[in-house]
Amino acid sequence: IIPIFFMGSVIGSLKTNFFITSVIFVLIALLAVSLFGFLVNRVGRREFGISSLPLFKAFVSNWTENLNAPLEGFFERLGSEQDVKLSILAFRTGEKI
């Protein structure tokens, strides 16, 4: 928004309504982004007990940059150790399984 204030010297005089309208739209945009972030994080806290945006950031870093540690940290906090029974069925034909 700062460069807009200096446009008047290049273009000519800008009306006061332009500045007021610009400030109002910037404030509305900031309010909308803040509200969206709050609502997304609230869902994550309610469902999993952690904020959603850091979890999404860890997922994207794992997906795009192949960084496993951030996402694994979330899985460690969310998961619990369980004893699981495992059964395997194998068929042999000669020497091969």
N, CA, C and O atoms as CSV, one atom per row, in Angstrom:
chain,resi,resn,atom,element,x,y,z
A,1,ILE,N,N,0.825,-1.192,0.000
A,1,ILE,CA,C,0.000,0.000,0.000
A,1,ILE,C,C,0.868,1.255,0.000
A,1,ILE,O,O,0.409,2.311,-0.435
A,2,ILE,N,N,2.098,1.169,0.471
A,2,ILE,CA,C,2.981,2.335,0.515
A,2,ILE,C,C,3.253,2.896,-0.878
A,2,ILE,O,O,3.208,4.115,-1.041
A,3,PRO,N,N,3.537,2.064,-1.906
A,3,PRO,CA,C,3.781,2.646,-3.236
A,3,PRO,C,C,2.596,3.426,-3.779
A,3,PRO,O,O,2.781,4.337,-4.587
A,4,ILE,N,N,1.394,3.094,-3.359
A,4,ILE,CA,C,0.214,3.815,-3.835
A,4,ILE,C,C,0.271,5.279,-3.408
A,4,ILE,O,O,-0.177,6.156,-4.146
A,5,PHE,N,N,0.816,5.551,-2.227
A,5,PHE,CA,C,0.881,6.924,-1.746
A,5,PHE,C,C,1.848,7.768,-2.573
A,5,PHE,O,O,1.687,8.985,-2.663
A,6,PHE,N,N,2.852,7.130,-3.178
A,6,PHE,CA,C,3.813,7.866,-3.991
A,6,PHE,C,C,3.403,7.941,-5.455
A,6,PHE,O,O,4.076,8.607,-6.242
A,7,MET,N,N,2.316,7.275,-5.841
A,7,MET,CA,C,1.848,7.328,-7.224
A,7,MET,C,C,1.340,8.715,-7.589
A,7,MET,O,O,1.352,9.090,-8.761
A,8,GLY,N,N,0.905,9.463,-6.620
A,8,GLY,CA,C,0.388,10.798,-6.896
A,8,GLY,C,C,1.428,11.702,-7.519
A,8,GLY,O,O,1.085,12.533,-8.361
A,9,SER,N,N,2.693,11.571,-7.133
A,9,SER,CA,C,3.735,12.413,-7.706
A,9,SER,C,C,4.040,12.026,-9.146
A,9,SER,O,O,4.508,12.865,-9.915
A,10,VAL,N,N,3.788,10.781,-9.531
A,10,VAL,CA,C,4.065,10.326,-10.889
A,10,VAL,C,C,2.857,10.557,-11.786
A,10,VAL,O,O,2.993,11.086,-12.889
A,11,ILE,N,N,1.683,10.165,-11.321
A,11,ILE,CA,C,0.474,10.227,-12.138
A,11,ILE,C,C,-0.151,11.617,-12.092
A,11,ILE,O,O,-0.725,12.075,-13.080
A,12,GLY,N,N,-0.047,12.245,-11.019
A,12,GLY,CA,C,-0.753,13.500,-10.776
A,12,GLY,C,C,-1.425,13.367,-9.429
A,12,GLY,O,O,-1.136,12.428,-8.687
A,13,SER,N,N,-2.284,14.253,-9.107
A,13,SER,CA,C,-2.916,14.180,-7.793
A,13,SER,C,C,-3.970,13.079,-7.767
A,13,SER,O,O,-4.764,12.929,-8.696
A,14,LEU,N,N,-3.955,12.327,-6.695
A,14,LEU,CA,C,-4.966,11.292,-6.482
A,14,LEU,C,C,-5.972,11.822,-5.472
A,14,LEU,O,O,-5.615,12.528,-4.529
A,15,LYS,N,N,-7.195,11.482,-5.679
A,15,LYS,CA,C,-8.238,11.973,-4.787
A,15,LYS,C,C,-8.176,11.251,-3.448
A,15,LYS,O,O,-7.677,10.130,-3.354
A,16,THR,N,N,-8.681,11.897,-2.435
A,16,THR,CA,C,-8.699,11.333,-1.092
A,16,THR,C,C,-9.563,10.085,-1.039
A,16,THR,O,O,-9.280,9.173,-0.262
A,17,ASN,N,N,-10.598,10.028,-1.841
A,17,ASN,CA,C,-11.475,8.855,-1.848
A,17,ASN,C,C,-10.718,7.590,-2.230
A,17,ASN,O,O,-11.025,6.506,-1.734
A,18,PHE,N,N,-9.733,7.726,-3.107
A,18,PHE,CA,C,-8.937,6.569,-3.516
A,18,PHE,C,C,-8.193,5.981,-2.322
A,18,PHE,O,O,-8.178,4.765,-2.135
A,19,PHE,N,N,-7.583,6.832,-1.525
A,19,PHE,CA,C,-6.833,6.360,-0.365
A,19,PHE,C,C,-7.753,5.738,0.685
A,19,PHE,O,O,-7.433,4.695,1.256
A,20,ILE,N,N,-8.871,6.365,0.932
A,20,ILE,CA,C,-9.814,5.838,1.922
A,20,ILE,C,C,-10.354,4.487,1.465
A,20,ILE,O,O,-10.446,3.549,2.256
A,21,THR,N,N,-10.709,4.394,0.188
A,21,THR,CA,C,-11.206,3.128,-0.356
A,21,THR,C,C,-10.135,2.048,-0.291
A,21,THR,O,O,-10.428,0.901,0.046
A,22,SER,N,N,-8.894,2.410,-0.613
A,22,SER,CA,C,-7.796,1.435,-0.567
A,22,SER,C,C,-7.576,0.918,0.848
A,22,SER,O,O,-7.417,-0.285,1.054
A,23,VAL,N,N,-7.568,1.807,1.808
A,23,VAL,CA,C,-7.365,1.406,3.203
A,23,VAL,C,C,-8.509,0.514,3.669
A,23,VAL,O,O,-8.276,-0.474,4.365
A,24,ILE,N,N,-9.726,0.846,3.299
A,24,ILE,CA,C,-10.876,0.027,3.698
A,24,ILE,C,C,-10.773,-1.375,3.107
A,24,ILE,O,O,-11.013,-2.362,3.802
A,25,PHE,N,N,-10.415,-1.466,1.817
A,25,PHE,CA,C,-10.297,-2.784,1.188
A,25,PHE,C,C,-9.151,-3.601,1.779
A,25,PHE,O,O,-9.273,-4.817,1.929
A,26,VAL,N,N,-8.051,-2.952,2.112
A,26,VAL,CA,C,-6.933,-3.666,2.739
A,26,VAL,C,C,-7.347,-4.178,4.113
A,26,VAL,O,O,-7.022,-5.310,4.469
A,27,LEU,N,N,-8.046,-3.378,4.877
A,27,LEU,CA,C,-8.510,-3.821,6.194
A,27,LEU,C,C,-9.505,-4.972,6.081
A,27,LEU,O,O,-9.465,-5.909,6.878
A,28,ILE,N,N,-10.398,-4.904,5.094
A,28,ILE,CA,C,-11.346,-6.003,4.879
A,28,ILE,C,C,-10.604,-7.278,4.508
A,28,ILE,O,O,-10.941,-8.355,4.999
A,29,ALA,N,N,-9.591,-7.169,3.642
A,29,ALA,CA,C,-8.814,-8.345,3.243
A,29,ALA,C,C,-8.069,-8.938,4.434
A,29,ALA,O,O,-8.053,-10.157,4.604
A,30,LEU,N,N,-7.455,-8.096,5.258
A,30,LEU,CA,C,-6.753,-8.589,6.450
A,30,LEU,C,C,-7.716,-9.269,7.420
A,30,LEU,O,O,-7.389,-10.306,7.999
A,31,LEU,N,N,-8.880,-8.697,7.594
A,31,LEU,CA,C,-9.885,-9.298,8.470
A,31,LEU,C,C,-10.340,-10.649,7.931
A,31,LEU,O,O,-10.495,-11.599,8.698
A,32,ALA,N,N,-10.555,-10.745,6.616
A,32,ALA,CA,C,-10.996,-12.007,6.016
A,32,ALA,C,C,-9.929,-13.088,6.148
A,32,ALA,O,O,-10.248,-14.235,6.462
A,33,VAL,N,N,-8.668,-12.736,5.913
A,33,VAL,CA,C,-7.584,-13.720,6.032
A,33,VAL,C,C,-7.428,-14.163,7.483
A,33,VAL,O,O,-7.236,-15.349,7.752
A,34,SER,N,N,-7.508,-13.225,8.412
A,34,SER,CA,C,-7.399,-13.579,9.832
A,34,SER,C,C,-8.549,-14.479,10.271
A,34,SER,O,O,-8.337,-15.441,11.009
A,35,LEU,N,N,-9.753,-14.176,9.827
A,35,LEU,CA,C,-10.912,-14.999,10.169
A,35,LEU,C,C,-10.777,-16.402,9.590
A,35,LEU,O,O,-11.079,-17.384,10.267
A,36,PHE,N,N,-10.324,-16.503,8.337
A,36,PHE,CA,C,-10.125,-17.811,7.714
A,36,PHE,C,C,-9.088,-18.631,8.483
A,36,PHE,O,O,-9.312,-19.809,8.761
A,37,GLY,N,N,-7.961,-18.019,8.826
A,37,GLY,CA,C,-6.936,-18.724,9.597
A,37,GLY,C,C,-7.446,-19.172,10.954
A,37,GLY,O,O,-7.152,-20.285,11.392
A,38,PHE,N,N,-8.205,-18.321,11.623
A,38,PHE,CA,C,-8.771,-18.675,12.921
A,38,PHE,C,C,-9.719,-19.862,12.805
A,38,PHE,O,O,-9.657,-20.791,13.610
A,39,LEU,N,N,-10.601,-19.833,11.798
A,39,LEU,CA,C,-11.572,-20.918,11.637
A,39,LEU,C,C,-10.897,-22.237,11.264
A,39,LEU,O,O,-11.288,-23.290,11.766
A,40,VAL,N,N,-9.899,-22.193,10.397
A,40,VAL,CA,C,-9.190,-23.419,10.011
A,40,VAL,C,C,-8.448,-23.998,11.206
A,40,VAL,O,O,-8.489,-25.209,11.424
A,41,ASN,N,N,-7.776,-23.165,11.978
A,41,ASN,CA,C,-7.062,-23.657,13.156
A,41,ASN,C,C,-8.016,-24.177,14.222
A,41,ASN,O,O,-7.689,-25.125,14.936
A,42,ARG,N,N,-9.188,-23.570,14.336
A,42,ARG,CA,C,-10.162,-24.021,15.331
A,42,ARG,C,C,-10.645,-25.435,15.035
A,42,ARG,O,O,-10.828,-26.235,15.952
A,43,VAL,N,N,-10.852,-25.746,13.759
A,43,VAL,CA,C,-11.276,-27.098,13.380
A,43,VAL,C,C,-10.190,-28.105,13.746
A,43,VAL,O,O,-10.494,-29.166,14.290
A,44,GLY,N,N,-8.944,-27.792,13.460
A,44,GLY,CA,C,-7.846,-28.700,13.794
A,44,GLY,C,C,-7.705,-28.914,15.290
A,44,GLY,O,O,-7.482,-30.036,15.745
A,45,ARG,N,N,-7.835,-27.841,16.051
A,45,ARG,CA,C,-7.729,-27.978,17.511
A,45,ARG,C,C,-8.875,-28.807,18.074
A,45,ARG,O,O,-8.683,-29.598,18.998
A,46,ARG,N,N,-10.066,-28.624,17.515
A,46,ARG,CA,C,-11.227,-29.366,18.009
A,46,ARG,C,C,-11.119,-30.852,17.670
A,46,ARG,O,O,-11.438,-31.701,18.502
A,47,GLU,N,N,-10.674,-31.172,16.460
A,47,GLU,CA,C,-10.639,-32.566,16.016
A,47,GLU,C,C,-9.403,-33.319,16.504
A,47,GLU,O,O,-9.507,-34.467,16.936
A,48,PHE,N,N,-8.231,-32.678,16.438
A,48,PHE,CA,C,-6.978,-33.384,16.714
A,48,PHE,C,C,-6.201,-32.835,17.900
A,48,PHE,O,O,-5.261,-33.479,18.367
A,49,GLY,N,N,-6.567,-31.675,18.389
A,49,GLY,CA,C,-5.836,-31.074,19.493
A,49,GLY,C,C,-4.614,-30.292,19.056
A,49,GLY,O,O,-3.834,-29.862,19.906
A,50,ILE,N,N,-4.419,-30.093,17.758
A,50,ILE,CA,C,-3.304,-29.302,17.236
A,50,ILE,C,C,-3.835,-28.360,16.164
A,50,ILE,O,O,-4.894,-28.602,15.585
A,51,SER,N,N,-3.099,-27.290,15.904
A,51,SER,CA,C,-3.510,-26.339,14.874
A,51,SER,C,C,-3.382,-26.958,13.490
A,51,SER,O,O,-2.488,-27.768,13.246
A,52,SER,N,N,-4.268,-26.578,12.597
A,52,SER,CA,C,-4.286,-27.162,11.255
A,52,SER,C,C,-3.216,-26.590,10.339
A,52,SER,O,O,-2.650,-27.328,9.532
A,53,LEU,N,N,-2.923,-25.305,10.437
A,53,LEU,CA,C,-1.980,-24.697,9.507
A,53,LEU,C,C,-0.558,-25.228,9.662
A,53,LEU,O,O,0.086,-25.490,8.646
A,54,PRO,N,N,-0.026,-25.405,10.882
A,54,PRO,CA,C,1.296,-26.033,10.980
A,54,PRO,C,C,1.306,-27.476,10.467
A,54,PRO,O,O,2.305,-27.924,9.905
A,55,LEU,N,N,0.211,-28.199,10.655
A,55,LEU,CA,C,0.119,-29.558,10.123
A,55,LEU,C,C,0.123,-29.532,8.597
A,55,LEU,O,O,0.785,-30.356,7.966
A,56,PHE,N,N,-0.604,-28.600,8.004
A,56,PHE,CA,C,-0.615,-28.463,6.546
A,56,PHE,C,C,0.763,-28.065,6.026
A,56,PHE,O,O,1.206,-28.557,4.989
A,57,LYS,N,N,1.436,-27.175,6.748
A,57,LYS,CA,C,2.792,-26.763,6.357
A,57,LYS,C,C,3.745,-27.952,6.397
A,57,LYS,O,O,4.576,-28.102,5.501
A,58,ALA,N,N,3.639,-28.799,7.418
A,58,ALA,CA,C,4.476,-29.992,7.506
A,58,ALA,C,C,4.167,-30.959,6.372
A,58,ALA,O,O,5.078,-31.575,5.818
A,59,PHE,N,N,2.897,-31.099,6.023
A,59,PHE,CA,C,2.513,-31.976,4.917
A,59,PHE,C,C,3.092,-31.481,3.596
A,59,PHE,O,O,3.630,-32.269,2.818
A,60,VAL,N,N,2.982,-30.185,3.343
A,60,VAL,CA,C,3.492,-29.628,2.084
A,60,VAL,C,C,5.009,-29.730,2.025
A,60,VAL,O,O,5.559,-30.021,0.963
A,61,SER,N,N,5.701,-29.499,3.136
A,61,SER,CA,C,7.162,-29.629,3.124
A,61,SER,C,C,7.582,-31.075,2.910
A,61,SER,O,O,8.608,-31.328,2.278
A,62,ASN,N,N,6.813,-32.024,3.421
A,62,ASN,CA,C,7.103,-33.430,3.164
A,62,ASN,C,C,6.872,-33.763,1.700
A,62,ASN,O,O,7.666,-34.477,1.087
A,63,TRP,N,N,5.810,-33.259,1.152
A,63,TRP,CA,C,5.419,-33.567,-0.217
A,63,TRP,C,C,6.355,-32.923,-1.239
A,63,TRP,O,O,6.765,-33.574,-2.201
A,64,THR,N,N,6.695,-31.654,-1.038
A,64,THR,CA,C,7.459,-30.931,-2.049
A,64,THR,C,C,8.964,-30.998,-1.844
A,64,THR,O,O,9.712,-31.039,-2.821
A,65,GLU,N,N,9.427,-31.009,-0.594
A,65,GLU,CA,C,10.858,-30.949,-0.320
A,65,GLU,C,C,11.397,-32.234,0.281
A,65,GLU,O,O,12.584,-32.326,0.593
A,66,ASN,N,N,10.535,-33.226,0.443
A,66,ASN,CA,C,10.916,-34.527,0.986
A,66,ASN,C,C,11.511,-34.416,2.396
A,66,ASN,O,O,12.449,-35.137,2.737
A,67,LEU,N,N,10.962,-33.516,3.203
A,67,LEU,CA,C,11.361,-33.377,4.602
A,67,LEU,C,C,10.385,-34.181,5.454
A,67,LEU,O,O,9.209,-33.830,5.550
A,68,ASN,N,N,10.857,-35.238,6.061
A,68,ASN,CA,C,9.978,-36.132,6.816
A,68,ASN,C,C,9.801,-35.725,8.274
A,68,ASN,O,O,8.767,-36.021,8.872
A,69,ALA,N,N,10.786,-35.057,8.852
A,69,ALA,CA,C,10.779,-34.798,10.292
A,69,ALA,C,C,9.565,-33.999,10.775
A,69,ALA,O,O,8.968,-34.390,11.778
A,70,PRO,N,N,9.169,-32.909,10.124
A,70,PRO,CA,C,8.020,-32.157,10.669
A,70,PRO,C,C,6.728,-32.971,10.703
A,70,PRO,O,O,5.999,-32.937,11.694
A,71,LEU,N,N,6.445,-33.696,9.632
A,71,LEU,CA,C,5.209,-34.480,9.586
A,71,LEU,C,C,5.281,-35.662,10.549
A,71,LEU,O,O,4.286,-35.998,11.192
A,72,GLU,N,N,6.440,-36.287,10.652
A,72,GLU,CA,C,6.601,-37.396,11.600
A,72,GLU,C,C,6.406,-36.924,13.036
A,72,GLU,O,O,5.884,-37.668,13.867
A,73,GLY,N,N,6.820,-35.693,13.335
A,73,GLY,CA,C,6.599,-35.138,14.673
A,73,GLY,C,C,5.120,-35.043,15.007
A,73,GLY,O,O,4.710,-35.353,16.125
A,74,PHE,N,N,4.316,-34.614,14.036
A,74,PHE,CA,C,2.870,-34.565,14.254
A,74,PHE,C,C,2.297,-35.964,14.429
A,74,PHE,O,O,1.435,-36.181,15.281
A,75,PHE,N,N,2.768,-36.917,13.625
A,75,PHE,CA,C,2.271,-38.291,13.753
A,75,PHE,C,C,2.638,-38.891,15.106
A,75,PHE,O,O,1.850,-39.638,15.686
A,76,GLU,N,N,3.826,-38.572,15.611
A,76,GLU,CA,C,4.232,-39.073,16.929
A,76,GLU,C,C,3.314,-38.527,18.021
A,76,GLU,O,O,2.948,-39.250,18.948
A,77,ARG,N,N,2.944,-37.253,17.911
A,77,ARG,CA,C,2.059,-36.659,18.918
A,77,ARG,C,C,0.636,-37.188,18.814
A,77,ARG,O,O,-0.043,-37.344,19.829
A,78,LEU,N,N,0.179,-37.466,17.596
A,78,LEU,CA,C,-1.199,-37.922,17.401
A,78,LEU,C,C,-1.370,-39.418,17.634
A,78,LEU,O,O,-2.443,-39.867,18.039
A,79,GLY,N,N,-0.323,-40.183,17.382
A,79,GLY,CA,C,-0.436,-41.640,17.418
A,79,GLY,C,C,-0.285,-42.217,18.812
A,79,GLY,O,O,0.090,-41.526,19.759
A,80,SER,N,N,-0.585,-43.494,18.911
A,80,SER,CA,C,-0.390,-44.231,20.154
A,80,SER,C,C,0.100,-45.632,19.797
A,80,SER,O,O,-0.225,-46.169,18.738
A,81,GLU,N,N,0.879,-46.202,20.690
A,81,GLU,CA,C,1.407,-47.539,20.428
A,81,GLU,C,C,0.342,-48.580,20.724
A,81,GLU,O,O,-0.361,-48.506,21.732
A,82,GLN,N,N,0.238,-49.544,19.833
A,82,GLN,CA,C,-0.737,-50.618,19.964
A,82,GLN,C,C,-0.075,-51.933,19.586
A,82,GLN,O,O,0.791,-51.971,18.713
A,83,ASP,N,N,-0.484,-53.008,20.246
A,83,ASP,CA,C,-0.084,-54.347,19.821
A,83,ASP,C,C,-1.073,-54.804,18.759
A,83,ASP,O,O,-2.285,-54.796,18.974
A,84,VAL,N,N,-0.541,-55.202,17.616
A,84,VAL,CA,C,-1.377,-55.565,16.482
A,84,VAL,C,C,-1.051,-56.991,16.075
A,84,VAL,O,O,0.118,-57.347,15.921
A,85,LYS,N,N,-2.091,-57.813,15.900
A,85,LYS,CA,C,-1.887,-59.167,15.404
A,85,LYS,C,C,-1.753,-59.107,13.897
A,85,LYS,O,O,-2.473,-58.370,13.224
A,86,LEU,N,N,-0.819,-59.894,13.373
A,86,LEU,CA,C,-0.557,-59.892,11.945
A,86,LEU,C,C,-0.549,-61.324,11.452
A,86,LEU,O,O,0.122,-62.182,12.026
A,87,SER,N,N,-1.281,-61.579,10.406
A,87,SER,CA,C,-1.305,-62.901,9.783
A,87,SER,C,C,-0.830,-62.763,8.350
A,87,SER,O,O,-1.174,-61.804,7.659
A,88,ILE,N,N,-0.032,-63.737,7.906
A,88,ILE,CA,C,0.474,-63.725,6.535
A,88,ILE,C,C,0.110,-65.048,5.884
A,88,ILE,O,O,0.259,-66.111,6.487
A,89,LEU,N,N,-0.357,-64.976,4.674
A,89,LEU,CA,C,-0.685,-66.154,3.891
A,89,LEU,C,C,0.239,-66.158,2.682
A,89,LEU,O,O,0.255,-65.204,1.903
A,90,ALA,N,N,1.008,-67.229,2.526
A,90,ALA,CA,C,1.958,-67.310,1.410
A,90,ALA,C,C,1.741,-68.615,0.658
A,90,ALA,O,O,1.402,-69.640,1.250
A,91,PHE,N,N,1.939,-68.563,-0.626
A,91,PHE,CA,C,1.831,-69.738,-1.485
A,91,PHE,C,C,3.195,-70.011,-2.103
A,91,PHE,O,O,3.867,-69.097,-2.582
A,92,ARG,N,N,3.594,-71.274,-2.086
A,92,ARG,CA,C,4.875,-71.653,-2.692
A,92,ARG,C,C,4.629,-72.496,-3.928
A,92,ARG,O,O,3.760,-73.367,-3.965
A,93,THR,N,N,5.426,-72.200,-4.929
A,93,THR,CA,C,5.447,-73.041,-6.133
A,93,THR,C,C,6.903,-73.379,-6.395
A,93,THR,O,O,7.636,-72.593,-6.997
A,94,GLY,N,N,7.300,-74.507,-5.958
A,94,GLY,CA,C,8.707,-74.892,-6.104
A,94,GLY,C,C,9.574,-74.089,-5.153
A,94,GLY,O,O,9.400,-74.153,-3.936
A,95,GLU,N,N,10.510,-73.331,-5.713
A,95,GLU,CA,C,11.438,-72.523,-4.921
A,95,GLU,C,C,10.930,-71.100,-4.681
A,95,GLU,O,O,11.463,-70.397,-3.822
A,96,LYS,N,N,9.925,-70.669,-5.411
A,96,LYS,CA,C,9.450,-69.287,-5.329
A,96,LYS,C,C,8.262,-69.172,-4.376
A,96,LYS,O,O,7.477,-70.103,-4.201
A,97,ILE,N,N,8.167,-68.012,-3.780
A,97,ILE,CA,C,7.019,-67.727,-2.914
A,97,ILE,C,C,5.982,-66.991,-3.722
A,97,ILE,O,O,4.923,-66.645,-3.198
